[in-house]
Amino acid sequence: MNKKLVIGEQEWGIADADADGVARLVREAMSNGTTVELQLYDVTGQGVTVFLNGAAAACVVLDLTTGPRPSEMS
């Protein structure tokens, strides 16, 4: 699970199997200004429910990249 969602200064993990669904819900919330319920993971790996209010969130980063970053070694 190296996929993540960053909302403001909070970072949440996304299970690989849930990535497409989370991306769809985030896109929906941000495009329509609605609130969506996301099943994510905190920094300790605990499952959490995060409510994303697309009308209030100024910036959301959805990182679904697999593999190492250019500055990371594999």
All heavy atoms as a GROMACS GRO file, in nm:
protein
  540
    1MET      N    1   0.085  -0.118   0.000
    1MET     CA    2   0.000   0.000   0.000
    1MET      C    3   0.089   0.124   0.000
    1MET      O    4   0.128   0.175   0.103
    1MET     CB    5  -0.090  -0.004   0.124
    1MET     CG    6  -0.177   0.117   0.139
    1MET     SD    7  -0.293   0.107   0.277
    1MET     CE    8  -0.188   0.072   0.414
    2ASN      N    9   0.127   0.170  -0.119
    2ASN     CA   10   0.207   0.292  -0.129
    2ASN      C   11   0.129   0.406  -0.193
    2ASN      O   12   0.184   0.512  -0.217
    2ASN     CB   13   0.336   0.265  -0.206
    2ASN     CG   14   0.311   0.215  -0.347
    2ASN    OD1   15   0.198   0.187  -0.385
    2ASN    ND2   16   0.416   0.201  -0.424
    3LYS      N   17   0.003   0.384  -0.217
    3LYS     CA   18  -0.082   0.489  -0.271
    3LYS      C   19  -0.130   0.576  -0.155
    3LYS      O   20  -0.150   0.526  -0.044
    3LYS     CB   21  -0.200   0.428  -0.346
    3LYS     CG   22  -0.156   0.351  -0.469
    3LYS     CD   23  -0.268   0.265  -0.522
    3LYS     CE   24  -0.234   0.192  -0.648
    3LYS     NZ   25  -0.106   0.133  -0.662
    4LYS      N   26  -0.146   0.706  -0.181
    4LYS     CA   27  -0.188   0.793  -0.071
    4LYS      C   28  -0.273   0.909  -0.119
    4LYS      O   29  -0.272   0.945  -0.236
    4LYS     CB   30  -0.067   0.844   0.006
    4LYS     CG   31   0.028   0.927  -0.076
    4LYS     CD   32   0.152   0.960   0.006
    4LYS     CE   33   0.256   1.026  -0.082
    4LYS     NZ   34   0.380   1.049  -0.010
    5LEU      N   35  -0.344   0.964  -0.022
    5LEU     CA   36  -0.427   1.081  -0.043
    5LEU      C   37  -0.383   1.184   0.060
    5LEU      O   38  -0.374   1.154   0.178
    5LEU     CB   39  -0.575   1.046  -0.022
    5LEU     CG   40  -0.674   1.162  -0.033
    5LEU    CD1   41  -0.680   1.215  -0.175
    5LEU    CD2   42  -0.812   1.117   0.012
    6VAL      N   43  -0.353   1.305   0.013
    6VAL     CA   44  -0.313   1.414   0.102
    6VAL      C   45  -0.421   1.521   0.096
    6VAL      O   46  -0.452   1.573  -0.010
    6VAL     CB   47  -0.176   1.473   0.060
    6VAL    CG1   48  -0.135   1.583   0.155
    6VAL    CG2   49  -0.069   1.364   0.055
    7ILE      N   50  -0.478   1.551   0.213
    7ILE     CA   51  -0.579   1.655   0.225
    7ILE      C   52  -0.522   1.758   0.321
    7ILE      O   53  -0.507   1.729   0.440
    7ILE     CB   54  -0.712   1.599   0.280
    7ILE    CG1   55  -0.762   1.483   0.194
    7ILE    CG2   56  -0.817   1.710   0.288
    7ILE    CD1   57  -0.877   1.406   0.254
    8GLY      N   58  -0.489   1.875   0.270
    8GLY     CA   59  -0.422   1.975   0.354
    8GLY      C   60  -0.288   1.921   0.398
    8GLY      O   61  -0.205   1.886   0.316
    9GLU      N   62  -0.268   1.906   0.529
    9GLU     CA   63  -0.143   1.853   0.582
    9GLU      C   64  -0.157   1.710   0.631
    9GLU      O   65  -0.063   1.653   0.685
    9GLU     CB   66  -0.093   1.942   0.696
    9GLU     CG   67  -0.055   2.081   0.648
    9GLU     CD   68   0.001   2.168   0.759
    9GLU    OE1   69   0.049   2.114   0.860
    9GLU    OE2   70  -0.003   2.290   0.743
   10GLN      N   71  -0.273   1.649   0.611
   10GLN     CA   72  -0.299   1.512   0.655
   10GLN      C   73  -0.276   1.415   0.541
   10GLN      O   74  -0.324   1.436   0.429
   10GLN     CB   75  -0.443   1.498   0.705
   10GLN     CG   76  -0.475   1.582   0.825
   10GLN     CD   77  -0.403   1.532   0.948
   10GLN    OE1   78  -0.396   1.412   0.973
   10GLN    NE2   79  -0.348   1.623   1.026
   11GLU      N   80  -0.203   1.307   0.570
   11GLU     CA   81  -0.174   1.206   0.468
   11GLU      C   82  -0.242   1.075   0.507
   11GLU      O   83  -0.231   1.030   0.621
   11GLU     CB   84  -0.024   1.186   0.458
   11GLU     CG   85   0.018   1.095   0.347
   11GLU     CD   86   0.168   1.093   0.330
   11GLU    OE1   87   0.227   1.200   0.307
   11GLU    OE2   88   0.225   0.982   0.340
   12TRP      N   89  -0.308   1.012   0.410
   12TRP     CA   90  -0.382   0.889   0.432
   12TRP      C   91  -0.338   0.784   0.331
   12TRP      O   92  -0.315   0.816   0.215
   12TRP     CB   93  -0.532   0.912   0.417
   12TRP     CG   94  -0.582   1.026   0.500
   12TRP    CD1   95  -0.605   1.154   0.458
   12TRP    CD2   96  -0.611   1.025   0.639
   12TRP    NE1   97  -0.648   1.230   0.563
   12TRP    CE2   98  -0.652   1.153   0.677
   12TRP    CE3   99  -0.606   0.926   0.737
   12TRP    CZ2  100  -0.689   1.186   0.806
   12TRP    CZ3  101  -0.642   0.957   0.866
   12TRP    CH2  102  -0.684   1.087   0.899
   13GLY      N  103  -0.329   0.659   0.372
   13GLY     CA  104  -0.295   0.550   0.282
   13GLY      C  105  -0.419   0.497   0.212
   13GLY      O  106  -0.530   0.503   0.266
   14ILE      N  107  -0.397   0.444   0.093
   14ILE     CA  108  -0.506   0.385   0.014
   14ILE      C  109  -0.467   0.242  -0.021
   14ILE      O  110  -0.359   0.218  -0.075
   14ILE     CB  111  -0.529   0.463  -0.117
   14ILE    CG1  112  -0.555   0.611  -0.090
   14ILE    CG2  113  -0.643   0.402  -0.198
   14ILE    CD1  114  -0.556   0.697  -0.215
   15ALA      N  115  -0.555   0.147   0.009
   15ALA     CA  116  -0.530   0.009  -0.031
   15ALA      C  117  -0.530   0.000  -0.183
   15ALA      O  118  -0.610   0.068  -0.250
   15ALA     CB  119  -0.637  -0.083   0.028
   16ASP      N  120  -0.441  -0.081  -0.237
   16ASP     CA  121  -0.431  -0.095  -0.383
   16ASP      C  122  -0.565  -0.130  -0.446
   16ASP      O  123  -0.602  -0.075  -0.549
   16ASP     CB  124  -0.327  -0.201  -0.419
   16ASP     CG  125  -0.185  -0.158  -0.384
   16ASP    OD1  126  -0.160  -0.036  -0.368
   16ASP    OD2  127  -0.099  -0.247  -0.371
   17ALA      N  128  -0.639  -0.219  -0.382
   17ALA     CA  129  -0.768  -0.263  -0.438
   17ALA      C  130  -0.873  -0.152  -0.438
   17ALA      O  131  -0.968  -0.156  -0.515
   17ALA     CB  132  -0.820  -0.383  -0.358
   18ASP      N  133  -0.855  -0.051  -0.353
   18ASP     CA  134  -0.952   0.058  -0.341
   18ASP      C  135  -0.916   0.183  -0.421
   18ASP      O  136  -0.992   0.279  -0.424
   18ASP     CB  137  -0.967   0.100  -0.193
   18ASP     CG  138  -1.022  -0.012  -0.107
   18ASP    OD1  139  -1.089  -0.102  -0.162
   18ASP    OD2  140  -0.997  -0.009   0.014
   19ALA      N  141  -0.800   0.183  -0.484
   19ALA     CA  142  -0.748   0.305  -0.548
   19ALA      C  143  -0.842   0.364  -0.653
   19ALA      O  144  -0.866   0.485  -0.654
   19ALA     CB  145  -0.612   0.278  -0.610
   20ASP      N  146  -0.897   0.282  -0.740
   20ASP     CA  147  -0.985   0.334  -0.846
   20ASP      C  148  -1.111   0.395  -0.786
   20ASP      O  149  -1.155   0.502  -0.828
   20ASP     CB  150  -1.023   0.224  -0.945
   20ASP     CG  151  -0.906   0.182  -1.032
   20ASP    OD1  152  -0.810   0.260  -1.046
   20ASP    OD2  153  -0.911   0.069  -1.085
   21GLY      N  154  -1.170   0.329  -0.687
   21GLY     CA  155  -1.291   0.380  -0.624
   21GLY      C  156  -1.265   0.510  -0.549
   21GLY      O  157  -1.346   0.604  -0.555
   22VAL      N  158  -1.152   0.517  -0.478
   22VAL     CA  159  -1.118   0.639  -0.406
   22VAL      C  160  -1.096   0.753  -0.505
   22VAL      O  161  -1.145   0.865  -0.484
   22VAL     CB  162  -0.993   0.618  -0.316
   22VAL    CG1  163  -0.941   0.751  -0.262
   22VAL    CG2  164  -1.026   0.523  -0.202
   23ALA      N  165  -1.025   0.727  -0.613
   23ALA     CA  166  -1.001   0.831  -0.714
   23ALA      C  167  -1.133   0.883  -0.770
   23ALA      O  168  -1.151   1.004  -0.787
   23ALA     CB  169  -0.914   0.775  -0.827
   24ARG      N  170  -1.228   0.793  -0.796
   24ARG     CA  171  -1.358   0.833  -0.849
   24ARG      C  172  -1.432   0.921  -0.749
   24ARG      O  173  -1.489   1.025  -0.785
   24ARG     CB  174  -1.440   0.708  -0.882
   24ARG     CG  175  -1.579   0.738  -0.938
   24ARG     CD  176  -1.659   0.611  -0.965
   24ARG     NE  177  -1.667   0.521  -0.851
   24ARG     CZ  178  -1.745   0.541  -0.744
   24ARG    NH1  179  -1.823   0.646  -0.737
   24ARG    NH2  180  -1.748   0.452  -0.646
   25LEU      N  181  -1.431   0.881  -0.621
   25LEU     CA  182  -1.501   0.959  -0.519
   25LEU      C  183  -1.437   1.095  -0.495
   25LEU      O  184  -1.506   1.196  -0.477
   25LEU     CB  185  -1.508   0.880  -0.388
   25LEU     CG  186  -1.602   0.760  -0.389
   25LEU    CD1  187  -1.583   0.676  -0.263
   25LEU    CD2  188  -1.745   0.805  -0.403
   26VAL      N  189  -1.304   1.100  -0.496
   26VAL     CA  190  -1.235   1.229  -0.478
   26VAL      C  191  -1.268   1.322  -0.595
   26VAL      O  192  -1.298   1.439  -0.576
   26VAL     CB  193  -1.083   1.208  -0.465
   26VAL    CG1  194  -1.007   1.340  -0.475
   26VAL    CG2  195  -1.050   1.139  -0.334
   27ARG      N  196  -1.263   1.269  -0.715
   27ARG     CA  197  -1.297   1.349  -0.834
   27ARG      C  198  -1.440   1.401  -0.824
   27ARG      O  199  -1.467   1.518  -0.850
   27ARG     CB  200  -1.280   1.265  -0.960
   27ARG     CG  201  -1.294   1.343  -1.088
   27ARG     CD  202  -1.266   1.258  -1.212
   27ARG     NE  203  -1.132   1.200  -1.210
   27ARG     CZ  204  -1.105   1.069  -1.193
   27ARG    NH1  205  -1.204   0.982  -1.177
   27ARG    NH2  206  -0.983   1.025  -1.193
   28GLU      N  207  -1.532   1.316  -0.782
   28GLU     CA  208  -1.672   1.355  -0.765
   28GLU      C  209  -1.686   1.467  -0.662
   28GLU      O  210  -1.754   1.567  -0.686
   28GLU     CB  211  -1.754   1.234  -0.721
   28GLU     CG  212  -1.899   1.263  -0.689
   28GLU     CD  213  -1.968   1.140  -0.633
   28GLU    OE1  214  -1.950   1.030  -0.688
   28GLU    OE2  215  -2.041   1.155  -0.533
   29ALA      N  216  -1.622   1.452  -0.547
   29ALA     CA  217  -1.632   1.552  -0.441
   29ALA      C  218  -1.576   1.686  -0.486
   29ALA      O  219  -1.637   1.792  -0.462
   29ALA     CB  220  -1.559   1.504  -0.316
   30MET      N  221  -1.461   1.684  -0.549
   30MET     CA  222  -1.396   1.809  -0.588
   30MET      C  223  -1.468   1.875  -0.706
   30MET      O  224  -1.475   1.998  -0.713
   30MET     CB  225  -1.248   1.785  -0.622
   30MET     CG  226  -1.166   1.733  -0.504
   30MET     SD  227  -1.171   1.838  -0.357
   30MET     CE  228  -1.075   1.977  -0.412
   31SER      N  229  -1.523   1.798  -0.796
   31SER     CA  230  -1.593   1.853  -0.912
   31SER      C  231  -1.730   1.909  -0.876
   31SER      O  232  -1.772   2.011  -0.930
   31SER     CB  233  -1.611   1.746  -1.020
   31SER     OG  234  -1.486   1.702  -1.068
   32ASN      N  235  -1.799   1.840  -0.785
   32ASN     CA  236  -1.937   1.877  -0.754
   32ASN      C  237  -1.954   1.950  -0.622
   32ASN      O  238  -2.066   1.989  -0.588
   32ASN     CB  239  -2.025   1.751  -0.753
   32ASN     CG  240  -2.022   1.678  -0.885
   32ASN    OD1  241  -2.011   1.739  -0.990
   32ASN    ND2  242  -2.029   1.547  -0.881
   33GLY      N  243  -1.846   1.965  -0.546
   33GLY     CA  244  -1.856   2.032  -0.416
   33GLY      C  245  -1.940   1.953  -0.316
   33GLY      O  246  -2.010   2.010  -0.234
   34THR      N  247  -1.932   1.820  -0.325
   34THR     CA  248  -2.009   1.734  -0.236
   34THR      C  249  -1.917   1.670  -0.131
   34THR      O  250  -1.796   1.683  -0.137
   34THR     CB  251  -2.079   1.622  -0.316
   34THR    OG1  252  -1.980   1.548  -0.388
   34THR    CG2  253  -2.180   1.681  -0.414
   35THR      N  254  -1.978   1.600  -0.038
   35THR     CA  255  -1.903   1.528   0.065
   35THR      C  256  -1.909   1.380   0.034
   35THR      O  257  -2.015   1.327   0.002
   35THR     CB  258  -1.961   1.555   0.204
   35THR    OG1  259  -1.953   1.695   0.231
   35THR    CG2  260  -1.885   1.480   0.312
   36VAL      N  261  -1.792   1.313   0.041
   36VAL     CA  262  -1.786   1.170   0.017
   36VAL      C  263  -1.720   1.101   0.136
   36VAL      O  264  -1.644   1.163   0.211
   36VAL     CB  265  -1.709   1.136  -0.113
   36VAL    CG1  266  -1.784   1.187  -0.235
   36VAL    CG2  267  -1.567   1.191  -0.110
   37GLU      N  268  -1.749   0.975   0.152
   37GLU     CA  269  -1.695   0.893   0.260
   37GLU      C  270  -1.589   0.800   0.200
   37GLU      O  271  -1.618   0.725   0.107
   37GLU     CB  272  -1.809   0.812   0.322
   37GLU     CG  273  -1.769   0.728   0.439
   37GLU     CD  274  -1.889   0.658   0.501
   37GLU    OE1  275  -2.003   0.708   0.487
   37GLU    OE2  276  -1.868   0.554   0.564
   38LEU      N  277  -1.467   0.807   0.254
   38LEU     CA  278  -1.355   0.730   0.201
   38LEU      C  279  -1.301   0.633   0.306
   38LEU      O  280  -1.282   0.672   0.422
   38LEU     CB  281  -1.241   0.824   0.158
   38LEU     CG  282  -1.279   0.934   0.060
   38LEU    CD1  283  -1.166   1.033   0.046
   38LEU    CD2  284  -1.317   0.875  -0.075
   39GLN      N  285  -1.276   0.510   0.267
   39GLN     CA  286  -1.213   0.412   0.356
   39GLN      C  287  -1.063   0.415   0.329
   39GLN      O  288  -1.017   0.372   0.223
   39GLN     CB  289  -1.270   0.272   0.329
   39GLN     CG  290  -1.420   0.263   0.352
   39GLN     CD  291  -1.462   0.304   0.492
   39GLN    OE1  292  -1.401   0.264   0.590
   39GLN    NE2  293  -1.563   0.389   0.500
   40LEU      N  294  -0.987   0.468   0.425
   40LEU     CA  295  -0.844   0.489   0.409
   40LEU      C  296  -0.769   0.432   0.529
   40LEU      O  297  -0.827   0.363   0.612
   40LEU     CB  298  -0.815   0.639   0.395
   40LEU     CG  299  -0.890   0.711   0.281
   40LEU    CD1  300  -0.868   0.862   0.290
   40LEU    CD2  301  -0.847   0.657   0.146
   41TYR      N  302  -0.638   0.459   0.537
   41TYR     CA  303  -0.554   0.412   0.646
   41TYR      C  304  -0.472   0.527   0.701
   41TYR      O  305  -0.423   0.612   0.625
   41TYR     CB  306  -0.459   0.302   0.595
   41TYR     CG  307  -0.537   0.181   0.549
   41TYR    CD1  308  -0.583   0.170   0.419
   41TYR    CD2  309  -0.566   0.079   0.639
   41TYR    CE1  310  -0.657   0.061   0.378
   41TYR    CE2  311  -0.641  -0.031   0.599
   41TYR     CZ  312  -0.686  -0.040   0.469
   41TYR     OH  313  -0.760  -0.148   0.429
   42ASP      N  314  -0.455   0.531   0.834
   42ASP     CA  315  -0.372   0.636   0.894
   42ASP      C  316  -0.225   0.593   0.886
   42ASP      O  317  -0.193   0.488   0.829
   42ASP     CB  318  -0.416   0.668   1.038
   42ASP     CG  319  -0.396   0.554   1.135
   42ASP    OD1  320  -0.327   0.454   1.102
   42ASP    OD2  321  -0.449   0.564   1.248
   43VAL      N  322  -0.135   0.673   0.942
   43VAL     CA  323   0.009   0.646   0.930
   43VAL      C  324   0.050   0.517   1.000
   43VAL      O  325   0.154   0.461   0.967
   43VAL     CB  326   0.093   0.764   0.984
   43VAL    CG1  327   0.074   0.887   0.897
   43VAL    CG2  328   0.059   0.795   1.128
   44THR      N  329  -0.030   0.467   1.093
   44THR     CA  330   0.002   0.342   1.162
   44THR      C  331  -0.055   0.220   1.090
   44THR      O  332  -0.034   0.108   1.132
   44THR     CB  333  -0.049   0.344   1.308
   44THR    OG1  334  -0.192   0.344   1.307
   44THR    CG2  335   0.004   0.464   1.384
   45GLY      N  336  -0.133   0.243   0.983
   45GLY     CA  337  -0.194   0.134   0.909
   45GLY      C  338  -0.333   0.096   0.956
   45GLY      O  339  -0.392   0.002   0.906
   46GLN      N  340  -0.386   0.171   1.052
   46GLN     CA  341  -0.521   0.148   1.101
   46GLN      C  342  -0.624   0.197   0.999
   46GLN      O  343  -0.611   0.306   0.945
   46GLN     CB  344  -0.546   0.223   1.232
   46GLN     CG  345  -0.485   0.158   1.352
   46GLN     CD  346  -0.562   0.033   1.390
   46GLN    OE1  347  -0.521  -0.077   1.353
   46GLN    NE2  348  -0.670   0.047   1.459
   47GLY      N  349  -0.726   0.118   0.975
   47GLY     CA  350  -0.834   0.159   0.885
   47GLY      C  351  -0.915   0.271   0.948
   47GLY      O  352  -0.949   0.265   1.066
   48VAL      N  353  -0.945   0.373   0.868
   48VAL     CA  354  -1.023   0.487   0.915
   48VAL      C  355  -1.122   0.527   0.806
   48VAL      O  356  -1.104   0.495   0.689
   48VAL     CB  357  -0.935   0.610   0.950
   48VAL    CG1  358  -0.843   0.579   1.067
   48VAL    CG2  359  -0.853   0.656   0.831
   49THR      N  360  -1.226   0.597   0.847
   49THR     CA  361  -1.320   0.656   0.753
   49THR      C  362  -1.294   0.805   0.752
   49THR      O  363  -1.296   0.870   0.856
   49THR     CB  364  -1.466   0.628   0.797
   49THR    OG1  365  -1.486   0.487   0.801
   49THR    CG2  366  -1.564   0.691   0.699
   50VAL      N  367  -1.269   0.859   0.634
   50VAL     CA  368  -1.242   1.002   0.617
   50VAL      C  369  -1.354   1.060   0.533
   50VAL      O  370  -1.389   1.004   0.428
   50VAL     CB  371  -1.105   1.026   0.548
   50VAL    CG1  372  -1.084   1.172   0.517
   50VAL    CG2  373  -0.992   0.971   0.634
   51PHE      N  374  -1.410   1.171   0.579
   51PHE     CA  375  -1.513   1.240   0.503
   51PHE      C  376  -1.447   1.359   0.435
   51PHE      O  377  -1.392   1.447   0.501
   51PHE     CB  378  -1.626   1.287   0.596
   51PHE     CG  379  -1.702   1.172   0.655
   51PHE    CD1  380  -1.664   1.114   0.774
   51PHE    CD2  381  -1.812   1.121   0.588
   51PHE    CE1  382  -1.733   1.008   0.828
   51PHE    CE2  383  -1.883   1.014   0.641
   51PHE     CZ  384  -1.844   0.957   0.761
   52LEU      N  385  -1.451   1.361   0.303
   52LEU     CA  386  -1.392   1.469   0.224
   52LEU      C  387  -1.503   1.561   0.176
   52LEU      O  388  -1.593   1.518   0.104
   52LEU     CB  389  -1.315   1.413   0.105
   52LEU     CG  390  -1.266   1.515   0.003
   52LEU    CD1  391  -1.165   1.611   0.065
   52LEU    CD2  392  -1.206   1.445  -0.118
   53ASN      N  393  -1.497   1.687   0.218
   53ASN     CA  394  -1.593   1.788   0.175
   53ASN      C  395  -1.530   1.864   0.059
   53ASN      O  396  -1.443   1.948   0.078
   53ASN     CB  397  -1.626   1.883   0.291
   53ASN     CG  398  -1.728   1.986   0.253
   53ASN    OD1  399  -1.753   2.012   0.136
   53ASN    ND2  400  -1.789   2.047   0.353
   54GLY      N  401  -1.573   1.832  -0.061
   54GLY     CA  402  -1.518   1.894  -0.180
   54GLY      C  403  -1.543   2.043  -0.189
   54GLY      O  404  -1.469   2.115  -0.256
   55ALA      N  405  -1.644   2.093  -0.120
   55ALA     CA  406  -1.672   2.236  -0.121
   55ALA      C  407  -1.577   2.313  -0.029
   55ALA      O  408  -1.554   2.432  -0.048
   55ALA     CB  409  -1.816   2.262  -0.077
   56ALA      N  410  -1.519   2.246   0.069
   56ALA     CA  411  -1.433   2.313   0.167
   56ALA      C  412  -1.285   2.286   0.144
   56ALA      O  413  -1.200   2.365   0.187
   56ALA     CB  414  -1.470   2.269   0.308
   57ALA      N  415  -1.250   2.177   0.077
   57ALA     CA  416  -1.109   2.141   0.057
   57ALA      C  417  -1.049   2.228  -0.054
   57ALA      O  418  -1.098   2.230  -0.166
   57ALA     CB  419  -1.096   1.995   0.020
   58ALA      N  420  -0.942   2.300  -0.018
   58ALA     CA  421  -0.877   2.387  -0.117
   58ALA      C  422  -0.788   2.306  -0.211
   58ALA      O  423  -0.778   2.336  -0.330
   58ALA     CB  424  -0.795   2.493  -0.045
   59CYS      N  425  -0.723   2.203  -0.158
   59CYS     CA  426  -0.630   2.125  -0.239
   59CYS      C  427  -0.626   1.982  -0.188
   59CYS      O  428  -0.618   1.957  -0.068
   59CYS     CB  429  -0.491   2.187  -0.229
   59CYS     SG  430  -0.367   2.097  -0.324
   60VAL      N  431  -0.634   1.889  -0.280
   60VAL     CA  432  -0.624   1.747  -0.248
   60VAL      C  433  -0.524   1.686  -0.346
   60VAL      O  434  -0.530   1.712  -0.466
   60VAL     CB  435  -0.762   1.678  -0.264
   60VAL    CG1  436  -0.750   1.529  -0.246
   60VAL    CG2  437  -0.861   1.736  -0.166
   61VAL      N  438  -0.432   1.606  -0.293
   61VAL     CA  439  -0.333   1.538  -0.377
   61VAL      C  440  -0.362   1.390  -0.372
   61VAL      O  441  -0.363   1.330  -0.265
   61VAL     CB  442  -0.189   1.566  -0.329
   61VAL    CG1  443  -0.089   1.490  -0.414
   61VAL    CG2  444  -0.160   1.715  -0.330
   62LEU      N  445  -0.381   1.330  -0.487
   62LEU     CA  446  -0.407   1.186  -0.498
   62LEU      C  447  -0.285   1.125  -0.566
   62LEU      O  448  -0.259   1.151  -0.683
   62LEU     CB  449  -0.534   1.163  -0.580
   62LEU     CG  450  -0.584   1.022  -0.592
   62LEU    CD1  451  -0.615   0.963  -0.455
   62LEU    CD2  452  -0.706   1.017  -0.681
   63ASP      N  453  -0.207   1.047  -0.491
   63ASP     CA  454  -0.084   0.988  -0.542
   63ASP      C  455  -0.105   0.839  -0.562
   63ASP      O  456  -0.101   0.762  -0.466
   63ASP     CB  457   0.030   1.014  -0.444
   63ASP     CG  458   0.162   0.959  -0.491
   63ASP    OD1  459   0.168   0.899  -0.600
   63ASP    OD2  460   0.262   0.977  -0.419
   64LEU      N  461  -0.128   0.798  -0.686
   64LEU     CA  462  -0.151   0.658  -0.718
   64LEU      C  463  -0.031   0.595  -0.788
   64LEU      O  464  -0.041   0.485  -0.843
   64LEU     CB  465  -0.276   0.643  -0.805
   64LEU     CG  466  -0.406   0.697  -0.745
   64LEU    CD1  467  -0.521   0.680  -0.842
   64LEU    CD2  468  -0.436   0.631  -0.612
   65THR      N  469   0.080   0.664  -0.786
   65THR     CA  470   0.201   0.617  -0.853
   65THR      C  471   0.251   0.489  -0.790
   65THR      O  472   0.254   0.475  -0.669
   65THR     CB  473   0.311   0.724  -0.845
   65THR    OG1  474   0.260   0.846  -0.896
   65THR    CG2  475   0.433   0.684  -0.923
   66THR      N  476   0.291   0.396  -0.874
   66THR     CA  477   0.354   0.274  -0.823
   66THR      C  478   0.502   0.279  -0.855
   66THR      O  479   0.544   0.343  -0.950
   66THR     CB  480   0.292   0.150  -0.889
   66THR    OG1  481   0.306   0.160  -1.030
   66THR    CG2  482   0.146   0.136  -0.855
   67GLY      N  483   0.580   0.213  -0.773
   67GLY     CA  484   0.725   0.210  -0.794
   67GLY      C  485   0.792   0.329  -0.729
   67GLY      O  486   0.727   0.418  -0.676
   68PRO      N  487   0.924   0.331  -0.733
   68PRO     CA  488   1.000   0.438  -0.667
   68PRO      C  489   0.991   0.570  -0.741
   68PRO      O  490   0.965   0.573  -0.862
   68PRO     CB  491   1.143   0.385  -0.668
   68PRO     CG  492   1.148   0.291  -0.784
   68PRO     CD  493   1.010   0.231  -0.795
   69ARG      N  494   1.008   0.678  -0.668
   69ARG     CA  495   1.012   0.811  -0.726
   69ARG      C  496   1.150   0.830  -0.793
   69ARG      O  497   1.244   0.757  -0.764
   69ARG     CB  498   0.997   0.917  -0.617
   69ARG     CG  499   0.870   0.903  -0.536
   69ARG     CD  500   0.752   0.952  -0.620
   69ARG     NE  501   0.632   0.956  -0.542
   69ARG     CZ  502   0.539   0.863  -0.546
   69ARG    NH1  503   0.550   0.760  -0.624
   69ARG    NH2  504   0.430   0.874  -0.473
   70PRO      N  505   1.164   0.928  -0.880
   70PRO     CA  506   1.294   0.950  -0.944
   70PRO      C  507   1.408   0.970  -0.844
   70PRO      O  508   1.521   0.935  -0.872
   70PRO     CB  509   1.272   1.078  -1.026
   70PRO     CG  510   1.125   1.079  -1.052
   70PRO     CD  511   1.063   1.018  -0.930
   71SER      N  512   1.378   1.021  -0.725
   71SER     CA  513   1.481   1.044  -0.626
   71SER      C  514   1.500   0.925  -0.532
   71SER      O  515   1.583   0.929  -0.443
   71SER     CB  516   1.448   1.169  -0.544
   71SER     OG  517   1.326   1.149  -0.475
   72GLU      N  518   1.424   0.817  -0.552
   72GLU     CA  519   1.432   0.698  -0.467
   72GLU      C  520   1.493   0.582  -0.542
   72GLU      O  521   1.479   0.570  -0.663
   72GLU     CB  522   1.292   0.658  -0.419
   72GLU     CG  523   1.223   0.761  -0.333
   72GLU     CD  524   1.080   0.719  -0.299
   72GLU    OE1  525   1.022   0.636  -0.372
   72GLU    OE2  526   1.030   0.770  -0.199
   73MET      N  527   1.558   0.496  -0.468
   73MET     CA  528   1.617   0.376  -0.528
   73MET      C  529   1.518   0.261  -0.514
   73MET      O  530   1.447   0.252  -0.416
   73MET     CB  531   1.748   0.341  -0.459
   73MET     CG  532   1.854   0.447  -0.478
   73MET     SD  533   2.007   0.404  -0.397
   73MET     CE  534   2.060   0.269  -0.498
   74SER      N  535   1.516   0.173  -0.613
   74SER     CA  536   1.424   0.057  -0.604
   74SER      C  537   1.492  -0.060  -0.538
   74SER      O  538   1.607  -0.066  -0.518
   74SER     CB  539   1.375   0.019  -0.743
   74SER     OG  540   1.482  -0.006  -0.829
   0.00000   0.00000   0.00000
